Amino acid sequence: MKKKRLLITIICIVVLIIVLWITTVIPRIMAKITADKYVKKINIEANYDGMEYAKPFDTWFVYYKSQEEKRYVISVDSHYFPTNVVYDGFHGTSMINDSTPSEPISNETESKIIPNDANIIVNNEVNNIETPTALDQTTENVKIDIVDGTLTRDGAEIIITDNNTDKYGYGTDFKLQKKENNNWVDLEYLPNTSFTDIAYKLNNNTLKLNVNFKEHYGTLKDGIYRLSKPVYSNRTKYDIYSNEFEIKWFILTQLLTKH
């Protein structure tokens, strides 16, 4: 009887571990521990500022905020076994296993990114490491507008204009923020929210997309909102914000404000 109970207990523990692993609870903790150890190792004084899984790169982005209130990212591979730092946002460099960057932080290095063709790690050996190069792109050359006449409490049509030489990549995902006491507050997604994994190409520097507020947030209540879309430049994520729009009783208006 005791052996049977012990067996059942072991099975329950194993099942629990598997569930926590598949639902990324354990990998999330592992990624944060790995990033925390790395930040401590390079003697950077910064506070943890959130994290997320970047599906396009099979990488965890762990964010830190410096004493100067600047936000940096440490990228940790991979999804289910995040134990390897592959990008150091403090120095703008790719990392090889336990190597530590020696270059000081500068505005120039912050603009550099990891090229797509760089073979960072092959069987724990350095192979064809390229110097990070800058692309001709900046979020200042991108704007997102709500198309006139399309705004409702349940959704809208947006138009993205990207005037960069090297365009960003755009998917279906988006976030909504609501202005409360002159501060922008992220709205919570509805349970089980997901987005289709599709990459869109721009036509003459523009892209029109329909966004469904109701599907991801429910019908919007009165208030002032803005929409943000994430863009990825290799292992760095940026958020681009739309113009503000207001929803109120009987009237839906777009505010002609600067992004």
DODREN-746721 format. One line per field, with one value per atom (N, C-alpha, C): residue number from 1; x, y, z. Coordinates in Angstrom, 3 decimals, padded with zeros to 6 digits. Each point is the difference from the previous one (the first is absolute). Example, Ala and Ser with C-alpha at 12.3 -4.5 7.8 and 13.67 -1.06 7.14 Angstrom:
n (1|1|1|2|2|2)
u (013.190|-000.890|000.900|-000.350|000.820|-000.770)
v (-005.690|001.190|001.200|001.050|001.190|001.090)
w (007.800|000.000|000.000|-000.720|000.060|000.730)
***
This chain:
n (1|1|1|2|2|2|3|3|3|4|4|4|5|5|5|6|6|6|7|7|7|8|8|8|9|9|9|10|10|10|11|11|11|12|12|12|13|13|13|14|14|14|15|15|15|16|16|16|17|17|17|18|18|18|19|19|19|20|20|20|21|21|21|22|22|22|23|23|23|24|24|24|25|25|25|26|26|26|27|27|27|28|28|28|29|29|29|30|30|30|31|31|31|32|32|32|33|33|33|34|34|34|35|35|35|36|36|36|37|37|37|38|38|38|39|39|39|40|40|40|41|41|41|42|42|42|43|43|43|44|44|44|45|45|45|46|46|46|47|47|47|48|48|48|49|49|49|50|50|50|51|51|51|52|52|52|53|53|53|54|54|54|55|55|55|56|56|56|57|57|57|58|58|58|59|59|59|60|60|60|61|61|61|62|62|62|63|63|63|64|64|64|65|65|65|66|66|66|67|67|67|68|68|68|69|69|69|70|70|70|71|71|71|72|72|72|73|73|73|74|74|74|75|75|75|76|76|76|77|77|77|78|78|78|79|79|79|80|80|80|81|81|81|82|82|82|83|83|83|84|84|84|85|85|85|86|86|86|87|87|87|88|88|88|89|89|89|90|90|90|91|91|91|92|92|92|93|93|93|94|94|94|95|95|95|96|96|96|97|97|97|98|98|98|99|99|99|100|100|100|101|101|101|102|102|102|103|103|103|104|104|104|105|105|105|106|106|106|107|107|107|108|108|108|109|109|109|110|110|110|111|111|111|112|112|112|113|113|113|114|114|114|115|115|115|116|116|116|117|117|117|118|118|118|119|119|119|120|120|120|121|121|121|122|122|122|123|123|123|124|124|124|125|125|125|126|126|126|127|127|127|128|128|128|129|129|129|130|130|130|131|131|131|132|132|132|133|133|133|134|134|134|135|135|135|136|136|136|137|137|137|138|138|138|139|139|139|140|140|140|141|141|141|142|142|142|143|143|143|144|144|144|145|145|145|146|146|146|147|147|147|148|148|148|149|149|149|150|150|150|151|151|151|152|152|152|153|153|153|154|154|154|155|155|155|156|156|156|157|157|157|158|158|158|159|159|159|160|160|160|161|161|161|162|162|162|163|163|163|164|164|164|165|165|165|166|166|166|167|167|167|168|168|168|169|169|169|170|170|170|171|171|171|172|172|172|173|173|173|174|174|174|175|175|175|176|176|176|177|177|177|178|178|178|179|179|179|180|180|180|181|181|181|182|182|182|183|183|183|184|184|184|185|185|185|186|186|186|187|187|187|188|188|188|189|189|189|190|190|190|191|191|191|192|192|192|193|193|193|194|194|194|195|195|195|196|196|196|197|197|197|198|198|198|199|199|199|200|200|200|201|201|201|202|202|202|203|203|203|204|204|204|205|205|205|206|206|206|207|207|207|208|208|208|209|209|209|210|210|210|211|211|211|212|212|212|213|213|213|214|214|214|215|215|215|216|216|216|217|217|217|218|218|218|219|219|219|220|220|220|221|221|221|222|222|222|223|223|223|224|224|224|225|225|225|226|226|226|227|227|227|228|228|228|229|229|229|230|230|230|231|231|231|232|232|232|233|233|233|234|234|234|235|235|235|236|236|236|237|237|237|238|238|238|239|239|239|240|240|240|241|241|241|242|242|242|243|243|243|244|244|244|245|245|245|246|246|246|247|247|247|248|248|248|249|249|249|250|250|250|251|251|251|252|252|252|253|253|253|254|254|254|255|255|255|256|256|256|257|257|257|258|258|258|259|259|259)
u (000.832|-000.832|000.878|001.061|000.896|000.736|000.402|000.694|-000.909|-001.287|-000.954|-000.177|-000.109|-000.132|001.241|001.169|001.250|000.062|-000.431|000.006|-000.941|-001.184|-000.968|000.549|000.670|000.594|001.067|000.854|001.067|-000.600|-001.023|-000.650|-000.604|-000.649|-000.610|001.055|001.132|001.085|000.556|000.198|000.524|-000.971|-001.276|-001.020|-000.023|000.098|-000.005|001.192|001.166|001.203|-000.163|-000.536|-000.210|-000.957|-001.090|-000.978|000.633|000.751|000.652|001.028|000.618|000.989|-000.689|-001.030|-000.701|-000.671|-000.537|-000.667|001.007|001.269|001.143|000.176|-000.621|000.219|001.454|000.486|001.380|000.996|-000.185|000.933|000.072|-001.113|-000.009|000.894|-000.121|000.839|001.472|000.273|001.370|000.601|-000.788|000.490|000.356|-000.840|000.265|001.245|000.141|001.176|001.272|-000.050|001.156|000.368|-001.015|000.260|000.500|-000.601|000.431|001.470|000.376|001.386|000.952|-000.435|000.859|000.184|-001.103|000.080|000.899|-000.103|000.854|001.459|000.219|001.359|000.699|-000.737|000.621|-000.031|-000.423|000.033|-000.825|-001.196|-000.907|-001.064|-000.195|-001.042|-001.282|-000.923|-001.267|-001.070|-001.223|-001.122|-000.805|-000.449|-000.850|-001.254|-000.373|-001.122|-000.916|-000.168|-000.929|000.704|-000.773|000.557|-001.111|000.392|-000.961|000.711|-000.777|000.551|-000.184|001.084|-000.051|-000.023|-001.188|-000.176|000.813|000.125|000.757|001.438|000.566|001.404|000.183|-001.108|000.078|000.889|-000.235|000.871|-000.826|000.511|-000.601|000.662|-000.799|000.502|-000.211|001.081|-000.075|000.449|-000.883|000.266|000.521|000.898|000.556|-000.004|-000.188|000.018|001.182|000.811|001.196|-000.355|000.991|-000.205|-000.341|000.367|-000.339|-001.373|-000.751|-001.354|-000.006|001.133|000.033|-000.307|-000.694|-000.418|000.892|000.489|000.869|-000.560|000.427|-000.487|001.160|-000.197|000.901|-000.780|000.527|-000.680|000.560|-000.910|000.405|-000.656|000.796|-000.493|-000.059|-000.916|-001.068|-001.333|-001.075|-001.330|-000.117|000.295|-000.213|001.248|001.177|001.241|000.819|-000.510|000.668|001.155|001.153|001.170|001.189|-000.184|001.126|-000.302|000.776|-000.154|000.602|-000.816|000.476|000.082|-000.570|000.102|000.006|000.943|000.166|-000.401|-001.205|-000.483|000.734|000.692|000.758|001.189|000.564|001.167|-000.273|-001.189|-000.334|000.819|000.307|000.855|-000.621|000.353|-000.395|000.972|-000.490|000.808|000.290|001.168|000.388|000.150|-001.007|000.011|000.251|001.116|000.251|000.898|000.207|000.869|-000.617|000.831|-000.468|000.485|-000.875|000.407|000.936|000.925|000.934|-000.210|-000.821|-000.220|-000.921|000.263|-000.882|-001.302|-001.031|-001.296|000.103|-000.569|-000.017|-001.230|-000.360|-001.157|000.216|001.284|000.290|-000.236|000.496|-000.176|-001.441|-000.791|-001.393|-000.786|000.466|-000.729|000.340|001.008|000.404|-000.829|-000.148|-000.810|000.726|-000.516|000.597|-000.463|000.899|-000.422|-000.616|-000.903|-000.689|000.951|001.085|000.862|001.138|-000.008|001.063|-000.262|000.967|-000.111|000.585|-000.873|000.475|000.616|-000.711|000.505|-000.260|001.029|-000.148|000.732|-000.801|000.592|000.948|-000.449|000.769|001.338|000.133|001.229|-000.316|000.947|-000.168|000.162|-000.937|000.081|-000.539|000.857|-000.403|-000.781|000.603|-000.647|000.224|-001.081|000.076|-000.091|000.616|-000.155|-001.407|-000.751|-001.355|-000.017|-000.955|-000.115|-001.334|-000.034|-001.213|-000.820|-001.303|-000.903|-000.502|-000.395|-000.512|-001.486|-000.281|-001.385|-000.078|-001.082|-000.267|-001.500|-000.456|-001.439|-000.556|000.876|-000.464|-000.532|000.389|-000.458|-001.258|-000.616|-001.205|-001.143|-001.181|-001.178|-001.181|-000.890|-001.211|-001.195|-000.921|-001.185|-001.266|-001.034|-001.323|-000.630|-000.470|-000.601|-001.344|-000.191|-001.231|-001.239|-000.984|-001.275|-000.056|001.100|000.024|-000.065|000.123|000.093|-001.354|-000.049|-001.167|000.496|-000.946|000.394|000.603|-000.246|000.449|001.236|000.418|001.160|000.201|000.984|000.308|000.926|000.185|001.010|001.152|001.203|001.174|000.844|000.778|000.945|001.382|000.947|001.385|000.809|000.721|000.877|001.438|000.810|001.398|000.886|000.645|000.846|001.476|000.294|001.386|000.498|001.303|000.597|-000.096|000.340|-000.161|-001.273|-001.037|-001.306|000.005|-000.827|-000.240|-000.953|-000.062|-000.969|-001.233|-001.179|-001.249|-000.857|-000.596|-000.894|-001.400|-000.790|-001.395|-000.159|001.004|-000.150|000.013|-000.710|-000.043|-000.400|000.195|-000.420|-000.780|-000.841|-000.736|000.389|000.093|000.226|-001.119|-000.354|-001.027|000.618|-000.370|000.542|-000.799|000.696|-000.607|000.864|-000.583|000.732|001.277|-000.144|001.117|001.123|-000.262|000.968|-000.579|000.869|-000.448|000.104|-001.123|-000.076|-000.323|000.806|-000.254|-001.297|-000.839|-001.197|000.357|-000.736|000.241|-000.749|000.693|-000.659|-001.084|-000.968|-000.967|000.703|-000.539|000.627|000.106|001.074|000.233|000.130|000.441|000.223|001.215|-000.123|001.123|-000.091|001.128|000.049|000.564|-000.468|000.502|001.421|000.880|001.412|000.207|-000.212|000.127|000.876|000.847|000.810|-000.515|-000.242|-000.551|001.087|-000.172|000.872|-000.696|000.784|-000.566|-000.145|-000.994|-000.226|000.196|001.077|000.318|000.118|000.742|000.299|-001.189|-001.130|-001.170|-000.588|-000.726|-000.682|-001.291|-001.123|-001.286|-000.389|-000.445|-000.407|-001.287|-000.843|-001.171|000.370|-000.299|000.284|-001.326|-000.105|-001.237|000.160|-000.509|000.089|-000.800|-001.203|-000.935|000.561|000.666|000.532|001.074|000.788|001.148|-000.199|-000.905|-000.201|-001.465|-000.909|-001.408|-000.375|-001.282|-000.462|000.553|000.593|000.646|-001.016|000.314|-000.819|000.475|-000.735|000.391|001.409|000.741|001.343|000.884|001.230|001.011|000.990|000.254|000.823|001.095|000.950|000.937|000.402|000.420|000.362|001.504|000.599|001.424|000.220|000.981|000.394|001.488|000.384|001.425|000.663|001.223|000.802|001.322|000.579|001.232|001.099|001.131|001.187|001.032|000.033|000.778|-000.419|000.878|-000.345|-000.461|-000.353|-000.465|-001.442|-000.819|-001.411|-000.272|-000.841|-000.418|-001.522|-000.597|-001.438|-000.251|-000.899|-000.371|-001.459|-000.288|-001.327|-000.782|-001.304|-000.889|-000.337|-000.721|-000.589|-001.068|-000.275|-001.017|-001.387|-000.917|-001.395|-000.896|-001.136|-000.916|-001.308|-000.483|-001.294|-000.902|-001.141|-000.955|-001.408|-000.966|-001.399|-000.426|-000.440|-000.505|001.074|001.195|000.997|001.331|000.588|001.326|000.886|001.013|000.817|001.472|000.737|001.443|000.647|000.945|000.678|001.224|000.120|001.124|001.192|000.568|001.139|001.228|001.131|001.264|000.223|000.617|000.227|000.921)
v (-001.197|001.197|001.263|-000.042|001.139|000.207|-001.123|000.093|000.601|-000.376|000.517|001.507|000.452|001.429|000.761|-000.623|000.638|000.130|-001.052|000.013|001.079|000.091|001.015|001.407|000.189|001.298|000.382|-000.978|000.252|000.352|-000.747|000.259|001.404|000.379|001.337|001.093|-000.223|000.988|000.137|-001.141|000.005|000.713|-000.321|000.638|001.506|000.396|001.422|000.717|-000.619|000.595|000.145|-001.043|000.052|001.128|000.118|001.060|001.380|000.174|001.288|000.311|-001.042|000.206|000.371|-000.744|000.254|001.363|000.402|001.303|001.131|-000.306|000.931|000.668|-000.528|000.559|-000.207|-001.234|-000.302|000.673|-000.088|000.699|001.499|000.609|001.437|000.307|-000.823|000.181|-000.213|-001.030|-000.286|001.164|000.588|001.114|001.197|000.281|001.141|-000.252|-001.206|-000.320|000.135|-000.504|000.084|001.452|000.820|001.415|000.739|-000.281|000.653|-000.305|-001.258|-000.387|000.720|000.126|000.648|001.489|000.695|001.425|000.212|-000.894|000.088|-000.236|-000.913|-000.335|001.172|000.780|001.117|001.296|-000.122|001.126|001.195|-000.280|001.067|000.184|001.229|000.287|000.355|-000.928|000.205|-000.839|000.440|-000.691|-000.765|-001.176|-000.818|000.783|-000.046|000.805|-000.804|-001.283|-000.818|-000.885|-000.915|-000.902|-000.543|-000.550|-000.590|-000.995|-000.897|-000.962|000.528|000.123|000.479|-001.194|-000.363|-001.192|000.008|001.146|-000.020|-000.453|000.138|-000.347|-001.163|-000.574|-001.073|000.448|001.230|000.639|000.724|-000.015|000.781|001.373|001.069|001.352|000.369|000.209|000.404|001.454|000.868|001.433|000.497|000.993|000.638|001.520|000.719|001.458|000.502|000.832|000.523|001.141|000.471|001.130|001.262|000.044|001.152|-000.165|-001.019|-000.281|-000.438|-000.538|-000.567|-001.488|-000.510|-001.401|-000.827|-001.117|-000.876|-001.421|-000.800|-001.365|-000.984|-001.101|-001.146|-001.133|-000.557|-001.078|-001.350|-000.907|-001.314|-001.083|-000.897|-001.144|-001.232|-000.952|000.064|-000.048|-000.415|000.059|-000.842|-001.281|-000.909|-000.241|000.376|-000.152|001.285|001.080|001.305|000.142|-000.480|000.029|000.716|000.571|000.573|001.433|000.954|001.396|000.165|000.486|000.147|001.451|000.916|001.412|000.861|000.944|000.916|001.396|000.441|001.307|001.154|-000.243|001.059|000.440|-000.951|000.292|-000.119|-000.498|-000.131|-001.056|-001.108|-001.030|-001.379|-000.884|-001.397|-000.688|-001.026|-000.660|-001.440|-000.473|-001.391|-000.697|-000.812|-000.716|000.938|-000.173|000.773|001.202|000.405|001.138|001.274|000.944|001.255|001.153|000.914|001.103|000.949|000.574|000.932|001.417|000.188|001.331|000.796|001.290|000.830|000.280|000.328|000.333|001.341|000.096|001.258|000.052|001.186|000.141|-000.737|-000.074|-000.664|-001.493|-000.627|-001.437|-000.371|000.891|-000.315|-000.154|000.653|-000.049|-001.218|-000.772|-001.167|-001.211|-000.915|-001.191|-001.212|-001.170|-001.237|-000.289|-000.194|-000.297|-001.380|-000.179|-001.277|-001.135|000.334|-001.073|-000.322|000.541|-000.300|-001.351|-000.912|-001.298|000.140|000.203|000.351|-001.190|-001.128|-001.160|-001.266|-000.782|-001.304|-001.007|-000.844|-001.004|000.639|001.137|000.703|000.544|000.172|000.556|001.268|000.943|001.226|-000.322|000.468|-000.297|001.176|000.683|001.073|001.095|000.620|001.087|001.301|000.628|001.262|001.172|001.116|001.224|000.524|000.324|000.509|001.238|000.062|001.118|000.692|001.285|000.788|-000.019|-000.141|000.093|001.429|000.348|001.345|000.026|000.019|000.008|000.612|000.701|000.589|000.113|-000.145|000.077|001.392|001.006|001.357|000.129|-000.946|000.029|-000.838|-000.427|-000.827|000.681|-000.043|000.503|-000.925|-000.034|-000.816|000.922|-000.012|000.849|-000.846|000.455|-000.594|000.567|-000.859|000.456|000.677|001.189|000.759|-000.823|000.061|-000.651|-001.475|-000.572|-001.443|-000.319|001.003|-000.231|-000.341|-001.116|-000.380|-000.478|-000.319|-000.532|-001.403|-000.663|-001.382|-000.140|001.068|-000.120|001.204|-000.096|001.094|-000.516|000.811|-000.277|000.963|-000.522|000.848|-000.006|001.052|000.063|000.285|-000.846|000.147|000.581|001.063|000.609|-000.118|-000.721|-000.252|000.599|001.112|000.702|-000.352|-001.080|-000.440|-000.639|000.070|-000.727|-001.502|-000.413|-001.390|-000.079|-000.606|-000.018|-000.953|000.320|-000.922|-001.094|-001.071|-001.058|000.191|-000.283|000.235|-001.261|-000.274|-001.146|000.445|-000.917|000.306|000.489|-000.210|000.328|001.513|000.399|001.406|000.079|001.168|000.264|001.305|000.129|001.232|000.592|001.314|000.738|001.017|000.261|000.989|001.091|001.244|001.119|000.175|-000.087|000.176|000.946|001.140|001.019|000.425|000.176|000.434|-001.022|-001.227|-001.089|-001.087|-000.618|-001.088|-001.322|-000.729|-001.260|-001.135|-001.061|-001.152|-000.691|-000.318|-000.785|-001.479|-000.767|-001.436|-000.715|-000.942|-000.824|-000.870|-000.388|-000.985|-001.351|-000.893|-001.325|-000.729|-000.757|-000.832|000.817|001.236|000.820|-000.503|-000.047|-000.404|000.736|000.074|000.654|-000.967|000.139|-000.824|000.409|-000.987|000.271|000.240|001.240|000.379|001.240|000.049|001.192|000.671|001.304|000.743|000.799|000.171|000.850|001.321|001.085|001.310|000.229|000.785|000.379|001.503|000.409|001.429|000.665|-000.662|000.509|-000.033|-000.553|-000.006|-001.398|-000.176|-001.263|000.291|-000.510|000.163|-001.312|000.108|-001.175|000.289|-001.012|000.098|-000.540|000.766|-000.441|-000.198|-001.125|-000.378|000.196|001.135|000.264|-001.028|-000.283|-000.841|-001.400|-000.548|-001.363|-000.118|001.056|-000.072|000.749|001.001|000.809|000.121|-000.395|000.269|001.354|000.328|001.291|001.120|001.007|001.070|000.934|000.441|000.977|001.405|001.004|001.379|000.264|000.794|000.353|000.366|000.379|000.332|-001.158|-000.468|-001.186|000.279|-000.915|-000.064|-001.459|-000.302|-001.369|-000.059|-001.113|-000.189|-001.327|000.000|-001.228|-000.211|-001.236|-000.286|-000.244|000.480|-000.323|-000.557|-000.878|-000.659|000.293|000.407|000.172|-000.977|-001.183|-001.124|-000.283|000.133|-000.401|001.162|001.113|001.149|000.309|000.248|000.298|001.470|000.598|001.383|000.059|000.939|000.234|001.307|-000.052|001.196|000.311|001.255|000.384|000.757|-000.213|000.691|001.383|000.764|001.235|-000.361|000.900|-000.245|000.015|-000.728|000.066|-000.064|000.643|000.105|-000.700|-000.749|-000.657|000.546|000.538|000.513|-000.182|000.234|-000.281|000.671|-000.808|000.432|000.574|000.297|000.647|-000.746|-000.270|-000.589|000.979|000.511|001.008|-000.384|000.458|-000.176|001.327|-000.047|001.201|000.213|001.147|000.312|000.377|-000.974|000.237|-000.679|000.496|-000.575|-001.341|-000.918|-001.345|000.072)
w (000.000|000.000|000.000|000.851|000.068|-001.321|-000.643|-001.284|-001.057|000.057|-000.967|000.171|001.251|000.265|-000.448|000.263|-000.405|-001.522|-000.695|-001.460|-000.538|000.608|-000.428|000.238|001.135|000.319|-001.016|-000.342|-000.975|-001.361|-000.396|-001.296|-000.015|001.095|000.086|-000.101|000.668|-000.040|-001.416|-000.651|-001.379|-000.940|000.135|-000.846|000.242|001.261|000.344|-000.630|000.079|-000.597|-001.505|-000.637|-001.450|-000.371|000.758|-000.276|000.176|001.086|000.248|-001.078|-000.546|-001.054|-001.315|-000.354|-001.265|000.010|001.140|000.097|000.228|-000.094|000.069|001.365|001.028|001.333|000.419|-000.144|000.376|-000.939|-001.331|-000.899|000.260|000.352|000.292|001.204|001.031|001.188|-000.354|-000.810|-000.411|-000.777|-000.905|-000.807|000.869|000.978|000.888|000.844|000.525|000.806|-000.836|-001.241|-000.888|-000.279|-000.303|-000.289|001.234|001.149|001.243|000.309|-000.161|000.252|-000.953|-001.250|-000.988|000.327|000.325|000.335|001.212|000.977|001.183|-000.376|-000.935|-000.407|-000.676|-000.796|-000.711|000.819|001.266|000.948|-000.479|-000.469|-000.406|001.082|000.434|000.982|-000.735|-000.023|-000.702|000.684|-000.127|000.621|-001.040|000.389|-000.868|-000.379|-001.301|-000.487|-000.922|000.306|-000.776|-001.010|-000.587|-000.997|-000.880|-001.147|-000.919|-000.899|-000.583|-000.947|-001.409|-000.772|-001.375|-000.935|-000.441|-000.821|-001.287|-000.715|-001.259|000.167|001.209|000.211|000.966|000.492|000.988|001.168|000.465|000.983|001.057|001.225|001.071|000.051|000.032|000.193|001.471|000.734|001.400|000.079|000.479|-000.019|001.346|-000.086|001.186|-000.200|001.093|-000.053|000.820|-000.661|000.659|000.937|000.728|000.899|-000.765|-001.295|-000.843|-000.654|000.454|-000.498|-001.463|-000.489|-001.346|000.086|-001.008|000.016|-000.925|000.498|-000.759|000.030|-000.976|-000.084|000.012|000.690|-000.048|-000.655|-001.097|-000.713|000.444|000.347|000.494|-000.846|-000.563|-000.773|000.897|-000.261|-000.988|000.745|-000.680|000.586|001.270|-000.094|001.134|000.837|-000.525|000.760|-000.084|000.592|-000.108|000.973|-000.399|000.883|-000.643|-001.194|-000.720|-000.432|000.486|-000.417|-001.393|-000.942|-001.371|-000.441|000.791|-000.358|001.250|000.030|001.127|-000.448|000.403|-000.401|000.647|001.113|000.652|-000.855|-000.741|-000.813|-001.495|-000.360|-001.415|-000.692|000.693|-000.582|000.144|-000.939|000.120|000.939|000.685|001.006|-000.394|000.360|-000.249|001.333|000.349|001.264|001.180|000.727|001.211|-000.235|-001.251|-000.258|000.544|000.383|000.566|-000.858|-000.404|-000.848|000.735|-000.757|000.610|-000.488|-001.038|-000.538|000.905|000.210|000.814|-000.708|000.775|-000.570|-000.702|-001.199|-000.732|-000.869|-000.449|-000.876|-001.303|-000.440|-001.262|000.107|001.101|000.125|000.245|000.606|000.257|-001.292|-001.094|-001.257|-000.818|000.452|-000.769|000.369|-000.965|000.203|-000.529|000.296|-000.462|-001.413|-000.950|-001.366|-000.095|-000.961|-000.148|-000.365|-000.739|-000.500|000.964|001.205|000.954|000.652|-000.118|000.652|001.394|000.990|001.336|000.717|000.060|000.730|-000.809|-000.204|-000.633|000.857|000.698|000.885|001.017|000.562|001.028|-000.497|-001.335|-000.537|-000.777|000.003|-000.768|-001.473|-000.818|-001.424|-000.797|-000.712|-000.913|000.708|001.008|000.719|-000.753|-000.374|-000.722|000.973|-000.374|000.783|-000.198|001.059|-000.153|-000.888|-000.903|-000.916|000.188|-000.308|000.170|-001.280|000.141|-001.137|-000.123|-001.210|-000.249|000.351|001.303|000.459|001.390|000.242|001.307|000.176|001.238|000.260|-000.273|-000.048|-000.291|-001.426|-000.862|-001.391|-000.217|001.095|-000.096|000.753|-000.569|000.713|-000.246|000.978|-000.086|000.204|-000.943|000.085|-000.087|000.693|-000.145|-001.269|-000.882|-001.247|000.300|-000.554|000.234|-000.343|000.882|-000.257|000.320|000.527|000.272|001.496|000.851|001.443|000.608|000.732|000.787|001.366|000.872|001.312|-000.117|-001.122|-000.170|-000.872|-000.664|-000.862|-000.887|-000.887|-000.918|-001.083|-000.999|-001.021|000.225|-000.026|000.195|-001.267|-000.162|-001.111|000.571|-000.341|000.453|-001.149|000.263|-000.997|000.487|-000.762|000.367|-001.085|000.320|-000.979|000.129|000.703|000.121|-001.285|-000.214|-001.120|000.259|001.220|000.426|000.838|-000.567|000.667|001.190|000.989|001.104|-000.461|000.782|-000.266|000.869|-000.537|000.723|000.002|001.164|000.136|000.358|000.551|000.343|001.432|000.851|001.416|000.238|001.041|000.393|001.465|000.579|001.370|000.044|001.026|000.222|001.342|000.020|001.242|000.172|001.255|000.322|000.862|-000.293|000.765|001.291|001.112|001.312|000.815|000.392|000.761|-000.719|-001.339|-000.859|-000.096|000.409|-000.151|-000.888|-000.801|-000.860|000.757|000.045|000.730|-000.976|000.034|-000.866|000.390|-000.981|000.257|000.015|000.770|000.081|-001.112|-000.652|-001.008|000.643|-000.799|000.452|000.171|000.830|000.156|-001.333|-000.159|-001.187|-001.277|000.126|-001.189|-000.767|-001.316|-000.845|-001.331|-000.699|-001.293|-001.037|-001.220|-001.094|-000.333|-000.152|-000.258|-001.498|-000.430|-001.403|-000.104|-001.029|-000.259|-001.270|000.085|-001.135|-000.706|-001.316|-000.793|-000.281|-000.011|-000.271|-001.500|-000.359|-001.391|-000.117|-000.688|-000.114|001.375|000.874|001.347|000.958|-000.407|000.880|000.127|001.095|000.263|000.740|-000.518|000.671|000.672|001.255|000.758|000.756|000.120|000.863|001.378|001.047|001.361|000.733|000.666|000.677|001.499|000.514|001.432|000.794|-000.482|000.746|000.218|-000.999|000.102|001.066|000.172|000.909|001.314|-000.005|001.210|000.419|-000.872|000.246|-000.572|000.043|-000.497|000.869|-000.628|000.752|000.642|001.194|000.699|-000.351|000.467|-000.266|000.516|-000.752|000.431|-001.167|000.327|-001.007|-000.071|-001.220|-000.203|-001.032|-000.022|-001.121|-000.194|-001.193|-000.374|-000.216|000.366|-000.272|-000.697|-000.892|-000.678|000.231|000.319|000.171|-001.351|-000.136|-001.175|000.495|-000.790|000.399|-001.001|000.530|-000.825|000.531|-000.614|000.519|001.438|000.980|001.361|000.872|-000.618|000.764|-000.357|001.011|-000.196|000.275|-000.848|000.197|-000.074|000.736|-000.076|-000.729|-000.990|-000.759|000.302|000.335|000.465|-001.065|000.005|-000.927|000.530|-000.820|000.503|001.034|000.905|001.023|-000.636|000.610|-000.437|001.225|-000.113|001.130|-000.309|000.979|-000.115|001.100|-000.403|000.980|-000.542|000.837|-000.308|-001.303|-000.967|-001.292|-000.921|000.534|-000.833|000.105|-001.159|-000.046|-000.745|000.641|-000.640|000.050|-000.959|-000.011|000.388|000.911|000.446|-000.856|-000.566|-000.873|000.864|000.641|000.884|-000.560|000.407|-000.453|000.666|-000.702|000.538|001.193)
***
